[in-house]
Amino acid sequence: MTVSTWVVACADGLESLLAAEVTQIGATVLSQQNGAIVVEGDLGVAYKLCLWSRLASRVFKPLFKLDSQAPEAMYEQAVAYPWADVFSLDKTFSVRAVATKGVVCHTQYMALKLKDAVVDHFRQQTGQRPSINPQGSDINLHVLVQPDAITVSLDLSGDSMHRRGYRLLIGEAPLKETLAAAILQQAGWPNHEFDALLDPMCGSGTFLTEAALMYGDIAPGLLRNFYGFLAWEGHDPEVWEQCWEDALQRQANGLNKSWPVMIGYDADIECLRAASKNIEAAGVSRFITLQQRELAELPSKPAEYGLLITNPPYGERLGESDTAIYLYKALGRLARERLPNWQAAVLAAQIEHADALGFEHLHTQKLRNGDLSVFVRHGKVQDVPAPLPCRFVEAQGEVPVEAEALANRLRKNIQHLYKQANREGVSCYRVYDADLPDFNIAIDVYGDCLHVQEYAPPKTIEPEKAIFRFKLALQVIRQVFGLHRDKVFIKVRAQQKGNQQYEKQNQRNKYIEVQEGRARLLLNLTDYLDTGLFLDHRPIRLKMAQQVAGKTFLNLFAYTCSASVHAALGGAVETVSVDLSNTYLNWGRRNFALNGIAESHHHFIEADVMAWLSQCREKFDVIFIDPPTFSNSKKMQDVFDVQRDHVELITLAMRLLNPDGICYFSTNFRRFELQVEAMRYLHCKEITPETIGFDYKRNMKIHRCWQVSSKSHD
């Protein structure tokens, strides 16, 4: 059989992988260029390239080349070309023209000139003209314009080879099949060492399907019903039939061998429906298990050693694009907890997202997914034990005599509270709250950092004396906790008016990650007076998390949505977080992403709570209300005063509560009095003692909390 030259095109960055693949198929590589490999082989090799290549986008047979960029020169050579050797008059044709990077030309005009030349040739030779069909033509001609040449080729594949034929439905941000296959090959799939393959955010199932085709030795071209060479005059049906039969036999052998565990999860049921349809169309559904599951619900490894591979929704399916990096953090952390020592391959739109995974780095490659540049991080999932609450070690040095009482109190509190924090799995707790009259400060532990708040001193204390005491306290705090000053964050907490406590104080935008029960939460210790987490509400957050499985949850005055995160992790089927600040709601979205929770059933509503409650008609099983004491935001229809307005607020909320539901109302207004008589038709039970954490037992007046329902829950 005659040996010919063929050009195999691919996406930029896949050339080396493609060269290895075409060699394995049987072609001889002659040269490699950007986006293409020039190979040599007989007609059977060309057919096998179309049938078996998992990485190629198209296979071309060069027809002629001219050393010019002039459309007219191409026309002259094309009109004299023997087109009857390529296709007959009863076949339709189309022309596609492209230019290499840096070449400026009118590709549509180039395509038009070749089309005219082909038509004019047939007219001159036969008096008839062939039909043109831009969509679904029998013959596809291709024009490649390079800096100093034009090459005209026949597209043997007929259509882009990433269109295997199995993808009946696609989700948002689809991954090209050829790119999926390339990433799998880079990861070493299929490999007898891998007992499992897992895609925890499988979308429409492209990774799973391509992995199954590869493991089963199934030619990706078997699912296609059209090739560009079928109408080519040089086509040899017998050679093609033999290639096809060989592929069918290899498929049969592959389907009958022992298979590894292959699993796909996704939080979006529509994505799973698409994946199920596609996998079934590919004929590999019996080897793949699909399940609706949040990333947060990633189970322990299904096999001792496997491959974690996924294309996280880094924008389109995620919602707010700035939440993407926190989703990658969640993926890396959950993988370390539940898939230790596995290998991983993860796509990322930005290199910072790939770095956020925290895997042991093997290699990273920049590729193209359509028009989008992506990074593929290949790494090993390290077996890292879960961190314990930070144990502070006192620094050496003398404690000033004036502050010896403070140092002793801090030592005592740390020793006691660390044990409680470790027992309850929290990394944030209050360690000191104006325990001594001379040191009127609050100290909160956030991971390995301290947040120190100075309460405004009474007017009876001289300013110079107050300043001296505060500086002295900071010196002792740093020494007793053994922390450098960059780990101690200082605030002055005076009487706040309106929304001052929520206003931005700095612009550092630096967030730290802390743990509370099952939840991971983002805090900002520099930019706001409050950090993004009200520590005193930890017990009620954990209590509600135990009550919401299979239920709907409404979080009013949601702030950074930490209670909603706990509810989602506790199994709530839906959460709704309402707050007037879009800044804090976006913070909440990041908290959800950090925990691997998709937004499919979790909603963030920027609104005046009172106005929203008046219009909402949805019902909820659990409602949490933690309003500010006072608010006069310009976004509100009216000024809010918790003492004056709490009856109306609770009444409106109770309209949305299911008959068997529970509403929790909390306030930190110390002079607050619940108007029980005005709500005598409701069951209001104060539960403050059980909502005070171990770190607030010294100051039980931090807040008050009630359980409200339409009937008694005793």
C-alpha positions as CSV (number, residue, x, y, z in Angstrom):
1,M,0.0,0.0,0.0
2,T,1.3,3.5,-0.9
3,V,2.9,5.5,1.9
4,S,1.6,9.1,2.1
5,T,2.1,12.2,4.2
6,W,-0.7,13.2,6.6
7,V,-1.1,16.1,9.0
8,V,-2.6,15.4,12.4
9,A,-3.9,18.6,14.1
10,C,-4.3,19.1,17.9
11,A,-4.9,21.8,20.5
12,D,-1.8,23.8,21.4
13,G,0.2,22.1,24.1
14,L,-0.7,18.5,23.1
15,E,1.9,18.0,20.4
16,S,4.3,15.8,22.3
17,L,1.6,13.6,23.7
18,L,0.1,13.4,20.2
19,A,3.4,12.4,18.7
20,A,3.7,9.5,21.1
21,E,0.1,8.5,20.4
22,V,0.3,8.5,16.6
23,T,3.5,6.5,16.8
24,Q,1.7,3.8,18.9
25,I,-1.1,3.8,16.3
26,G,1.5,3.0,13.5
27,A,2.4,6.3,11.9
28,T,6.0,7.6,11.5
29,V,6.4,11.2,12.8
30,L,8.2,13.4,10.3
31,S,8.0,16.7,12.1
32,Q,6.3,18.5,14.9
33,Q,4.9,22.1,14.8
34,N,2.6,24.2,16.8
35,G,-0.8,22.5,16.9
36,A,0.1,19.7,14.4
37,I,2.2,16.7,13.7
38,V,3.3,15.7,10.2
39,V,3.4,11.9,9.9
40,E,3.9,9.3,7.2
41,G,2.0,6.1,6.7
42,D,-0.3,4.1,4.4
43,L,-4.0,4.6,4.0
44,G,-4.7,2.1,6.8
45,V,-2.7,4.2,9.1
46,A,-4.7,7.3,8.1
47,Y,-7.9,5.5,8.9
48,K,-6.6,4.3,12.2
49,L,-5.6,7.9,13.1
50,C,-9.2,9.0,12.5
51,L,-10.6,6.0,14.4
52,W,-8.2,5.7,17.3
53,S,-6.6,9.1,18.1
54,R,-8.0,10.4,21.4
55,L,-6.0,13.6,21.2
56,A,-6.2,14.8,17.6
57,S,-8.7,17.3,16.5
58,R,-8.5,16.6,12.7
59,V,-6.5,14.5,10.2
60,F,-5.7,16.1,6.9
61,K,-4.4,14.9,3.5
62,P,-2.4,17.7,2.0
63,L,-3.4,18.3,-1.7
64,F,-1.1,21.1,-2.7
65,K,1.0,23.9,-1.3
66,L,2.2,27.2,-2.8
67,D,4.9,29.5,-1.5
68,S,2.6,32.6,-1.4
69,Q,0.0,34.2,0.7
70,A,-1.9,35.7,-2.3
71,P,-5.5,34.5,-2.7
72,E,-5.2,35.0,-6.5
73,A,-2.1,32.7,-6.6
74,M,-4.1,30.1,-4.7
75,Y,-7.0,30.4,-7.1
76,E,-4.8,29.9,-10.1
77,Q,-3.2,26.7,-8.7
78,A,-6.5,25.4,-7.4
79,V,-8.5,25.9,-10.6
80,A,-5.9,23.7,-12.4
81,Y,-6.0,21.0,-9.7
82,P,-7.6,17.6,-10.7
83,W,-10.6,17.9,-8.3
84,A,-12.3,14.9,-9.9
85,D,-9.6,12.8,-8.1
86,V,-10.9,14.1,-4.8
87,F,-14.7,14.0,-5.2
88,S,-17.4,13.6,-7.8
89,L,-20.1,16.1,-8.9
90,D,-22.8,14.3,-6.9
91,K,-21.1,15.1,-3.6
92,T,-21.4,18.4,-1.7
93,F,-18.4,20.3,-0.4
94,S,-17.5,23.1,1.9
95,V,-14.3,25.1,2.6
96,R,-12.8,26.3,5.9
97,A,-9.8,28.6,6.1
98,V,-7.6,29.3,9.1
99,A,-4.4,31.3,9.7
100,T,-1.5,30.6,12.0
101,K,-0.7,33.0,14.8
102,G,0.7,36.3,13.7
103,V,-0.7,36.0,10.1
104,V,-3.1,38.7,9.2
105,C,-5.5,37.8,6.4
106,H,-9.1,37.6,5.5
107,T,-9.8,33.9,6.1
108,Q,-13.4,34.1,4.8
109,Y,-12.1,35.6,1.6
110,M,-9.5,32.8,1.3
111,A,-12.2,30.2,1.7
112,L,-14.3,31.9,-0.9
113,K,-11.5,32.0,-3.4
114,L,-10.9,28.2,-3.1
115,K,-14.6,27.5,-3.4
116,D,-14.7,29.6,-6.6
117,A,-11.7,27.8,-8.0
118,V,-13.2,24.3,-7.3
119,V,-16.5,25.4,-8.9
120,D,-14.8,27.0,-11.9
121,H,-12.7,23.8,-12.4
122,F,-15.7,21.5,-12.6
123,R,-17.5,24.0,-14.9
124,Q,-14.5,24.1,-17.2
125,Q,-14.1,20.3,-17.2
126,T,-17.8,19.1,-17.2
127,G,-20.0,22.2,-17.7
128,Q,-21.6,21.5,-14.4
129,R,-20.9,22.8,-10.9
130,P,-20.8,20.9,-7.6
131,S,-23.2,21.8,-4.8
132,I,-21.9,23.7,-1.7
133,N,-23.2,22.8,1.7
134,P,-21.6,24.8,4.6
135,Q,-23.3,22.5,7.1
136,G,-23.1,18.7,6.8
137,S,-21.1,18.5,3.5
138,D,-19.7,15.3,2.1
139,I,-16.3,16.7,1.4
140,N,-14.5,19.3,3.7
141,L,-11.6,21.2,2.2
142,H,-9.2,23.1,4.5
143,V,-7.0,26.2,3.8
144,L,-4.1,26.9,6.1
145,V,-2.5,30.3,5.7
146,Q,1.1,30.5,7.0
147,P,3.6,33.4,7.0
148,D,5.0,32.4,3.6
149,A,2.8,29.6,2.3
150,I,-0.7,28.3,1.8
151,T,-1.6,24.7,2.1
152,V,-4.9,23.2,0.8
153,S,-5.9,19.9,2.3
154,L,-8.7,17.4,2.5
155,D,-10.2,17.0,6.0
156,L,-10.3,13.2,6.4
157,S,-12.0,13.4,9.7
158,G,-14.8,15.6,8.3
159,D,-15.5,17.2,11.7
160,S,-13.6,18.0,14.8
161,M,-12.6,14.7,16.4
162,H,-13.4,15.9,19.9
163,R,-17.0,15.3,18.9
164,R,-17.0,11.6,19.6
165,G,-20.7,11.1,19.2
166,Y,-21.6,10.2,22.8
167,R,-22.2,13.7,24.2
168,L,-25.9,14.0,23.9
169,L,-26.2,16.6,26.6
170,I,-23.6,19.1,27.9
171,G,-23.4,21.2,31.0
172,E,-22.0,24.6,31.5
173,A,-18.2,25.1,31.0
174,P,-17.9,21.8,29.0
175,L,-14.5,20.1,28.8
176,K,-13.4,19.0,25.3
177,E,-13.1,15.3,25.0
178,T,-9.7,15.5,23.5
179,L,-8.4,17.6,26.4
180,A,-10.0,15.2,28.9
181,A,-8.2,12.3,27.2
182,A,-4.9,14.2,27.2
183,I,-5.1,14.9,30.9
184,L,-5.9,11.3,31.7
185,Q,-2.9,10.2,29.7
186,Q,-0.7,12.6,31.5
187,A,-1.9,11.2,34.8
188,G,-0.9,7.7,33.7
189,W,-4.4,6.4,33.0
190,P,-5.0,3.6,32.4
191,N,-2.5,2.1,34.8
192,H,-2.8,-1.2,36.5
193,E,-1.8,0.4,39.8
194,F,-5.0,2.5,39.9
195,D,-7.8,0.6,41.6
196,A,-10.3,3.4,41.2
197,L,-11.0,6.7,39.4
198,L,-13.1,9.4,41.0
199,D,-14.5,12.6,39.7
200,P,-16.1,14.5,42.6
201,M,-17.5,17.3,40.3
202,C,-18.1,15.3,37.2
203,G,-20.4,17.7,35.3
204,S,-21.6,16.0,32.1
205,G,-19.2,13.1,32.7
206,T,-16.5,13.7,30.1
207,F,-13.6,12.6,32.3
208,L,-15.5,9.4,33.3
209,T,-16.5,8.6,29.8
210,E,-13.1,9.1,28.3
211,A,-11.5,7.1,31.1
212,A,-13.8,4.2,30.4
213,L,-13.2,4.3,26.7
214,M,-9.4,4.3,27.3
215,Y,-9.6,1.5,29.9
216,G,-11.9,-0.6,27.7
217,D,-9.6,-0.2,24.7
218,I,-12.6,1.3,22.8
219,A,-11.8,3.4,19.8
220,P,-13.3,6.9,20.2
221,G,-14.2,6.9,16.6
222,L,-16.5,3.9,16.8
223,L,-19.3,6.2,18.0
224,R,-19.2,8.5,15.0
225,N,-21.3,7.9,11.9
226,F,-19.5,10.2,9.5
227,Y,-16.0,10.7,8.3
228,G,-14.7,13.1,5.7
229,F,-13.0,10.3,3.7
230,L,-16.2,8.4,3.0
231,A,-17.0,10.5,0.0
232,W,-13.3,10.8,-1.1
233,E,-12.4,9.2,-4.4
234,G,-9.3,7.7,-2.8
235,H,-11.3,5.9,-0.2
236,D,-10.8,2.1,0.1
237,P,-13.9,0.6,1.7
238,E,-12.2,-2.8,2.3
239,V,-9.3,-1.3,4.2
240,W,-11.7,0.8,6.2
241,E,-13.9,-2.2,7.0
242,Q,-10.9,-4.1,8.3
243,C,-9.9,-1.2,10.6
244,W,-13.5,-1.1,11.8
245,E,-13.7,-4.8,12.5
246,D,-10.4,-4.8,14.4
247,A,-11.7,-2.0,16.6
248,L,-14.9,-3.8,17.3
249,Q,-13.0,-6.9,18.4
250,R,-10.7,-4.9,20.7
251,Q,-13.8,-3.3,22.2
252,A,-15.4,-6.7,22.9
253,N,-12.2,-7.9,24.6
254,G,-12.0,-4.7,26.7
255,L,-15.6,-4.9,27.9
256,N,-15.1,-8.4,29.1
257,K,-12.1,-7.8,31.3
258,S,-12.0,-6.8,35.0
259,W,-12.6,-3.1,35.6
260,P,-11.6,-0.7,38.3
261,V,-14.0,1.3,40.4
262,M,-15.2,4.4,38.5
263,I,-17.3,7.0,40.4
264,G,-18.7,10.4,39.5
265,Y,-20.4,12.8,41.9
266,D,-22.0,16.2,41.3
267,A,-24.2,18.5,43.4
268,D,-26.3,19.5,40.4
269,I,-28.9,16.9,39.4
270,E,-29.1,18.3,35.9
271,C,-25.4,17.7,35.4
272,L,-25.8,14.1,36.6
273,R,-28.7,13.5,34.1
274,A,-26.5,14.8,31.3
275,A,-23.6,12.6,32.5
276,S,-25.9,9.5,32.7
277,K,-27.2,10.1,29.1
278,N,-23.7,10.6,27.8
279,I,-22.2,7.6,29.5
280,E,-25.0,5.4,28.4
281,A,-24.6,6.6,24.8
282,A,-20.9,5.6,25.0
283,G,-21.9,2.1,26.0
284,V,-20.0,2.1,29.3
285,S,-22.7,2.9,31.9
286,R,-22.4,-0.4,33.7
287,F,-18.9,0.4,34.7
288,I,-19.5,3.8,36.2
289,T,-21.5,4.8,39.3
290,L,-23.1,8.3,39.4
291,Q,-24.5,9.9,42.5
292,Q,-25.7,13.3,43.5
293,R,-23.4,14.5,46.2
294,E,-21.8,17.7,47.4
295,L,-18.0,18.0,47.4
296,A,-18.4,18.4,51.2
297,E,-19.9,14.9,51.3
298,L,-16.9,13.3,49.6
299,P,-16.6,9.9,51.2
300,S,-13.5,8.0,52.2
301,K,-11.5,6.4,49.4
302,P,-13.3,3.6,47.7
303,A,-9.9,1.9,47.0
304,E,-6.5,2.0,48.4
305,Y,-4.9,3.7,45.4
306,G,-6.7,5.7,42.7
307,L,-6.8,8.8,40.6
308,L,-8.8,11.9,41.6
309,I,-9.5,13.8,38.5
310,T,-11.9,16.7,38.0
311,N,-12.7,20.0,36.3
312,P,-14.1,22.2,39.1
313,P,-16.7,24.8,38.1
314,Y,-14.3,27.7,38.1
315,G,-16.8,30.4,37.1
316,E,-19.7,29.4,35.0
317,R,-21.3,26.8,37.4
318,L,-19.9,28.4,40.5
319,G,-21.6,31.8,40.5
320,E,-19.3,34.5,41.8
321,S,-15.9,33.9,40.2
322,D,-14.0,35.2,43.3
323,T,-15.2,32.1,45.2
324,A,-13.3,29.7,43.0
325,I,-10.1,29.7,44.9
326,Y,-12.0,28.7,48.1
327,L,-13.5,25.8,46.2
328,Y,-10.0,24.6,45.3
329,K,-9.0,25.0,48.9
330,A,-12.0,22.8,49.9
331,L,-11.1,20.2,47.3
332,G,-7.5,20.0,48.4
333,R,-8.4,19.7,52.1
334,L,-11.2,17.1,51.6
335,A,-8.9,15.1,49.4
336,R,-6.2,15.1,52.1
337,E,-8.7,14.0,54.7
338,R,-10.4,11.3,52.7
339,L,-8.2,10.3,49.7
340,P,-4.7,10.3,51.2
341,N,-1.8,9.1,49.0
342,W,-4.0,9.1,45.9
343,Q,-2.8,10.8,42.7
344,A,-4.7,13.8,41.4
345,A,-5.2,15.8,38.2
346,V,-7.2,19.0,38.5
347,L,-8.0,21.7,36.0
348,A,-7.8,25.4,37.0
349,A,-8.5,28.6,35.2
350,Q,-5.8,30.4,37.2
351,I,-2.5,29.1,38.5
352,E,-3.4,30.5,42.0
353,H,-6.3,28.2,42.1
354,A,-4.1,25.2,41.3
355,D,-1.7,26.2,44.0
356,A,-4.6,26.4,46.5
357,L,-5.1,22.7,46.2
358,G,-2.0,22.1,48.4
359,F,-1.0,18.8,46.7
360,E,2.5,17.5,46.4
361,H,3.4,19.0,43.0
362,L,4.3,16.6,40.3
363,H,4.0,18.9,37.2
364,T,1.7,21.6,35.8
365,Q,0.8,22.1,32.1
366,K,-0.9,25.1,30.4
367,L,-3.4,23.9,27.8
368,R,-6.3,25.3,25.9
369,N,-10.0,24.3,26.4
370,G,-11.5,25.9,23.4
371,D,-10.8,29.6,23.7
372,L,-10.0,29.4,27.4
373,S,-6.5,28.9,28.8
374,V,-6.4,26.4,31.6
375,F,-3.8,24.9,33.9
376,V,-3.6,21.2,34.8
377,R,-2.1,20.5,38.2
378,H,-0.8,16.9,38.5
379,G,0.0,16.1,42.1
380,K,0.0,13.6,44.9
381,V,-2.6,13.9,47.7
382,Q,-0.5,14.0,50.9
383,D,-1.6,12.2,54.1
384,V,-1.7,15.2,56.5
385,P,-3.3,14.8,59.9
386,A,-6.1,17.2,60.8
387,P,-4.7,20.2,62.8
388,L,-5.5,20.5,66.5
389,P,-6.4,23.9,68.1
390,C,-3.3,25.9,68.4
391,R,-1.4,25.2,71.7
392,F,0.3,28.4,72.8
393,V,3.8,28.3,74.4
394,E,4.8,31.2,76.7
395,A,7.8,33.1,75.6
396,Q,10.7,33.6,78.0
397,G,11.0,36.9,79.9
398,E,10.0,38.7,83.0
399,V,6.3,39.8,83.4
400,P,6.0,43.4,84.7
401,V,4.8,43.5,88.3
402,E,1.9,45.7,87.4
403,A,0.6,43.0,85.0
404,E,1.3,39.9,87.0
405,A,-2.4,39.4,87.8
406,L,-3.3,39.6,84.1
407,A,-0.6,37.1,83.2
408,N,-1.8,34.6,85.8
409,R,-5.4,35.0,84.7
410,L,-4.4,34.4,81.0
411,R,-2.3,31.3,81.9
412,K,-5.2,29.8,83.9
413,N,-7.8,30.6,81.1
414,I,-5.6,29.2,78.4
415,Q,-5.0,25.9,80.2
416,H,-8.7,25.4,80.8
417,L,-10.1,26.6,77.5
418,Y,-7.7,24.8,75.2
419,K,-8.9,21.5,76.6
420,Q,-12.5,22.5,75.9
421,A,-11.7,23.7,72.4
422,N,-9.9,20.6,71.6
423,R,-12.8,18.5,72.9
424,E,-15.4,20.4,70.8
425,G,-13.3,20.7,67.6
426,V,-13.2,24.5,67.5
427,S,-10.3,26.8,66.8
428,C,-11.9,30.0,67.8
429,Y,-12.9,31.0,71.3
430,R,-12.9,33.8,73.8
431,V,-10.0,33.5,76.2
432,Y,-10.5,36.7,78.3
433,D,-13.3,39.2,78.6
434,A,-12.5,42.0,81.0
435,D,-12.0,39.5,83.8
436,L,-9.9,42.1,85.7
437,P,-11.2,45.7,86.2
438,D,-7.8,47.2,85.4
439,F,-7.5,45.5,82.0
440,N,-10.8,46.2,80.2
441,I,-10.2,44.2,77.1
442,A,-11.5,41.1,75.3
443,I,-9.2,38.5,73.8
444,D,-10.3,36.0,71.2
445,V,-8.3,33.1,69.8
446,Y,-8.7,32.6,66.0
447,G,-6.5,29.7,65.0
448,D,-3.0,30.8,65.7
449,C,-3.9,34.4,65.9
450,L,-5.3,36.7,68.6
451,H,-8.0,39.4,68.2
452,V,-7.6,41.9,71.0
453,Q,-10.4,44.5,71.5
454,E,-10.0,47.4,73.9
455,Y,-13.3,48.5,75.4
456,A,-13.6,52.3,75.6
457,P,-12.5,53.2,79.2
458,P,-15.0,55.1,81.4
459,K,-14.6,58.9,81.6
460,T,-13.3,58.5,85.2
461,I,-10.1,57.0,84.0
462,E,-7.4,59.4,82.8
463,P,-6.6,58.8,79.1
464,E,-2.8,58.5,79.8
465,K,-3.5,55.8,82.4
466,A,-5.7,53.9,80.0
467,I,-3.1,54.0,77.3
468,F,-0.4,52.8,79.6
469,R,-2.5,49.9,80.8
470,F,-3.4,48.9,77.3
471,K,0.2,48.9,76.2
472,L,1.2,46.9,79.2
473,A,-1.6,44.4,78.5
474,L,-0.4,44.0,74.9
475,Q,3.2,43.3,76.1
476,V,1.9,40.6,78.5
477,I,-0.4,39.1,75.9
478,R,2.3,38.6,73.4
479,Q,4.6,37.1,76.0
480,V,2.1,34.7,77.6
481,F,0.8,33.5,74.3
482,G,4.2,33.4,72.8
483,L,3.2,35.3,69.6
484,H,4.9,37.8,67.4
485,R,3.1,41.1,67.0
486,D,2.0,40.2,63.4
487,K,-0.2,37.5,64.9
488,V,-1.9,39.9,67.3
489,F,-4.7,42.1,65.8
490,I,-5.9,45.1,67.8
491,K,-9.2,46.9,67.7
492,V,-10.8,49.6,69.9
493,R,-14.5,48.8,70.6
494,A,-16.4,52.0,71.4
495,Q,-20.2,52.6,71.3
496,Q,-21.2,52.1,67.6
497,K,-23.9,54.0,65.8
498,G,-26.0,52.7,62.9
499,N,-23.9,50.4,60.8
500,Q,-20.5,51.5,62.0
501,Q,-19.6,48.1,63.3
502,Y,-20.0,46.7,59.7
503,E,-18.0,49.5,58.0
504,K,-14.6,48.8,56.5
505,Q,-11.7,50.0,58.6
506,N,-8.9,48.9,56.3
507,Q,-8.3,47.6,52.8
508,R,-6.0,44.6,53.3
509,N,-8.5,42.0,52.2
510,K,-6.6,39.2,54.0
511,Y,-8.6,36.3,55.2
512,I,-7.7,33.4,57.4
513,E,-9.4,30.0,57.6
514,V,-10.6,28.6,60.9
515,Q,-12.6,25.5,62.0
516,E,-15.8,25.3,64.0
517,G,-17.2,21.9,64.3
518,R,-17.5,20.5,60.8
519,A,-17.4,24.0,59.2
520,R,-14.5,25.9,57.8
521,L,-15.0,29.7,57.9
522,L,-13.2,32.7,56.6
523,L,-12.3,35.6,58.9
524,N,-10.9,39.0,58.4
525,L,-9.0,40.3,61.4
526,T,-8.0,43.6,59.9
527,D,-10.6,45.3,57.8
528,Y,-13.7,45.4,59.9
529,L,-14.5,45.9,63.6
530,D,-16.1,42.5,63.6
531,T,-14.2,39.5,62.2
532,G,-16.9,37.8,60.2
533,L,-17.9,35.3,63.0
534,F,-19.8,36.0,66.2
535,L,-18.2,33.6,68.6
536,D,-20.9,33.7,71.2
537,H,-23.4,32.1,68.7
538,R,-21.3,29.0,68.2
539,P,-23.5,26.8,70.4
540,I,-26.7,27.8,68.6
541,R,-25.1,27.3,65.2
542,L,-24.1,23.8,66.3
543,K,-27.5,23.1,67.8
544,M,-29.3,24.1,64.6
545,A,-26.9,22.0,62.5
546,Q,-28.2,19.0,64.4
547,Q,-31.8,19.8,63.7
548,V,-31.9,20.6,60.0
549,A,-31.3,17.3,58.2
550,G,-33.8,17.1,55.4
551,K,-35.3,20.5,56.3
552,T,-35.3,24.0,54.9
553,F,-33.4,26.8,56.8
554,L,-33.9,30.6,56.8
555,N,-31.1,32.8,58.1
556,L,-32.2,36.4,58.7
557,F,-29.6,39.2,59.1
558,A,-27.3,36.4,57.9
559,Y,-24.0,38.4,58.1
560,T,-21.4,36.1,56.6
561,C,-23.7,33.1,56.5
562,S,-21.8,31.0,59.0
563,A,-25.1,29.6,60.4
564,S,-26.2,28.7,56.9
565,V,-22.9,26.9,56.3
566,H,-23.5,24.8,59.4
567,A,-27.1,24.1,58.3
568,A,-26.0,23.0,54.8
569,L,-23.3,20.7,56.4
570,G,-26.0,19.4,58.7
571,G,-28.1,18.2,55.8
572,A,-30.5,21.1,55.1
573,V,-32.1,20.6,51.7
574,E,-32.2,24.3,51.2
575,T,-30.9,27.4,52.9
576,V,-31.9,31.0,52.3
577,S,-29.6,33.8,53.7
578,V,-31.0,37.3,53.8
579,D,-28.9,40.4,54.5
580,L,-28.7,44.0,53.5
581,S,-25.0,43.8,52.6
582,N,-23.9,42.3,49.4
583,T,-20.3,42.4,50.7
584,Y,-21.2,40.0,53.5
585,L,-23.4,37.8,51.3
586,N,-20.4,37.4,48.9
587,W,-18.3,36.6,52.0
588,G,-21.0,33.9,52.7
589,R,-20.6,32.5,49.2
590,R,-16.9,32.1,49.8
591,N,-17.7,30.3,53.1
592,F,-19.9,27.9,51.2
593,A,-17.2,27.3,48.6
594,L,-14.6,26.8,51.3
595,N,-16.7,23.9,52.6
596,G,-17.3,22.3,49.2
597,I,-21.0,23.3,49.2
598,A,-22.5,24.2,45.8
599,E,-25.1,27.0,45.5
600,S,-27.6,24.8,43.7
601,H,-30.0,24.8,46.7
602,H,-28.6,27.6,48.7
603,H,-29.7,31.2,48.1
604,F,-28.2,34.6,49.0
605,I,-30.6,37.5,49.0
606,E,-29.6,41.1,49.4
607,A,-32.6,42.8,50.9
608,D,-34.1,44.7,53.8
609,V,-35.2,41.8,56.1
610,M,-38.5,43.4,57.2
611,A,-39.5,44.3,53.6
612,W,-38.5,40.8,52.3
613,L,-40.4,39.0,55.0
614,S,-43.6,41.0,54.1
615,Q,-43.3,39.7,50.5
616,C,-42.0,36.2,50.9
617,R,-44.5,33.3,50.6
618,E,-42.1,30.4,51.0
619,K,-42.2,28.2,54.1
620,F,-39.3,27.0,56.2
621,D,-38.7,24.4,58.9
622,V,-36.0,26.3,60.9
623,I,-35.5,30.1,61.1
624,F,-32.7,31.9,62.8
625,I,-33.0,35.6,63.6
626,D,-30.0,37.6,64.9
627,P,-30.8,41.2,64.3
628,P,-28.6,44.3,65.1
629,T,-29.6,46.3,68.0
630,F,-30.1,49.3,65.8
631,S,-29.8,50.1,62.1
632,N,-30.4,53.1,60.0
633,S,-28.9,52.0,56.7
634,K,-29.8,54.0,53.6
635,K,-30.8,50.8,51.9
636,M,-33.6,50.2,54.5
637,Q,-37.1,51.5,54.1
638,D,-37.2,52.5,57.8
639,V,-34.9,52.6,60.9
640,F,-34.7,49.3,62.7
641,D,-34.8,49.2,66.6
642,V,-34.7,45.7,68.0
643,Q,-36.6,46.6,71.2
644,R,-39.3,48.5,69.3
645,D,-39.6,46.2,66.2
646,H,-38.9,42.7,67.5
647,V,-42.6,41.8,67.8
648,E,-43.3,42.7,64.2
649,L,-40.1,41.0,63.1
650,I,-40.9,37.7,64.9
651,T,-44.5,37.8,63.7
652,L,-43.5,38.2,60.1
653,A,-41.0,35.4,60.4
654,M,-43.5,33.1,62.0
655,R,-45.8,33.5,59.0
656,L,-43.1,31.6,57.0
657,L,-42.6,28.9,59.6
658,N,-44.0,25.4,58.9
659,P,-46.5,24.2,61.7
660,D,-43.9,21.9,63.2
661,G,-41.0,24.3,62.7
662,I,-38.8,26.2,65.2
663,C,-37.6,29.8,65.1
664,Y,-34.6,31.0,67.1
665,F,-34.4,34.6,68.1
666,S,-31.2,36.1,69.6
667,T,-30.1,39.6,70.6
668,N,-27.0,41.0,72.3
669,F,-28.9,44.2,73.5
670,R,-28.4,43.9,77.2
671,R,-31.5,45.9,78.2
672,F,-33.7,43.9,75.9
673,E,-37.2,42.8,77.1
674,L,-39.2,40.3,75.1
675,Q,-42.8,41.5,74.7
676,V,-44.3,38.1,75.6
677,E,-47.8,39.5,76.0
678,A,-47.8,40.9,72.5
679,M,-47.0,37.4,71.2
680,R,-49.1,35.3,73.6
681,Y,-50.4,33.2,70.8
682,L,-46.8,31.9,70.3
683,H,-44.7,29.6,72.5
684,C,-41.7,31.6,73.5
685,K,-39.1,29.8,75.6
686,E,-35.9,31.4,76.7
687,I,-32.9,29.0,76.1
688,T,-30.1,31.4,76.8
689,P,-28.1,29.1,79.2
690,E,-27.8,26.3,76.6
691,T,-26.6,28.8,73.9
692,I,-23.7,30.1,76.0
693,G,-20.5,28.4,75.1
694,F,-17.7,27.2,77.5
695,D,-15.7,30.4,76.7
696,Y,-18.5,32.7,77.8
697,K,-19.5,31.2,81.1
698,R,-17.7,34.0,82.9
699,N,-20.0,36.5,81.1
700,M,-23.4,35.1,80.6
701,K,-24.8,38.4,79.5
702,I,-23.2,38.2,76.0
703,H,-26.6,37.6,74.5
704,R,-30.1,36.2,75.1
705,C,-31.9,33.6,73.0
706,W,-35.4,32.3,72.7
707,Q,-37.0,29.4,70.9
708,V,-40.3,30.4,69.3
709,S,-42.9,28.1,67.8
710,S,-46.6,27.9,67.1
711,K,-46.8,25.0,69.5
712,S,-44.9,23.7,72.5
713,H,-41.7,21.7,71.7
714,D,-41.1,20.7,75.3
